Amino acid sequence: MLNAIGKLEESQRMALQQMEPKLRDVYKTDGSWVDINEQLRSIWNGYAEHVRRQGLEPDPSKFATQFVDENFPG
């Protein structure tokens, strides 16, 4: 998400590159993290819609943190 809006720092970009093997496994794809970004955008859109239905504004940083914590423990 942060990459899509131009807010991804270089250190974060490098971390994502290192996570590519796990991302490929989770999403059952051969794509790079940039390719997988489209799948993540779909998940974000669902999250944002859910949060807005609760009368709240979605927080990109909170979403990213929760997503990583849930899908890449440890």
C-alpha positions in Angstrom: 0.0 0.0 0.0 2.7 2.5 1.0 4.5 1.8 -2.3 1.3 2.4 -4.3 0.9 5.9 -2.7 4.6 6.7 -3.0 5.3 6.5 0.8 7.5 3.4 1.0 10.9 4.0 2.4 13.9 2.2 0.8 14.5 0.1 4.0 10.9 -1.1 3.7 11.3 -1.9 0.0 14.4 -4.0 0.9 12.5 -5.8 3.6 9.7 -6.6 1.1 12.2 -8.0 -1.3 13.6 -10.3 1.4 10.0 -11.4 2.1 9.3 -12.4 -1.5 9.7 -16.2 -0.9 7.1 -16.1 1.9 4.8 -13.9 -0.1 5.0 -16.3 -3.0 4.1 -19.2 -0.7 1.2 -17.3 1.0 -0.2 -16.2 -2.3 0.7 -19.3 -4.3 2.3 -17.2 -7.1 5.7 -16.7 -8.7 5.4 -12.9 -8.8 7.6 -10.4 -7.1 6.3 -8.3 -4.2 5.3 -5.6 -6.7 3.2 -8.1 -8.6 1.6 -9.3 -5.4 0.8 -5.7 -4.6 -2.4 -6.0 -6.7 -3.6 -8.8 -4.5 -2.9 -6.8 -1.4 -4.8 -3.8 -2.9 -7.9 -6.0 -3.1 -7.5 -7.0 0.5 -7.0 -3.4 1.5 -10.1 -2.4 -0.4 -12.1 -5.0 1.6 -10.6 -3.8 4.9 -11.3 -0.2 4.1 -14.9 -0.9 3.2 -15.4 -2.8 6.4 -13.9 -0.1 8.5 -15.9 2.6 6.8 -19.1 0.7 7.5 -18.2 1.0 11.1 -18.1 4.8 10.7 -14.3 4.9 10.9 -11.5 6.0 8.5 -9.1 3.2 7.5 -5.5 3.7 8.6 -2.9 2.4 6.0 -0.2 2.0 8.6 -2.4 0.1 11.0 -3.6 -2.2 8.1 0.0 -2.9 7.0 1.1 -3.7 10.5 -1.8 -6.0 11.2 -1.5 -7.7 7.9 2.2 -8.4 8.4 1.7 -9.5 12.0 -1.0 -11.9 11.0 0.6 -13.4 8.0 4.3 -13.3 8.9 4.7 -14.0 12.6 8.1 -13.9 14.2 
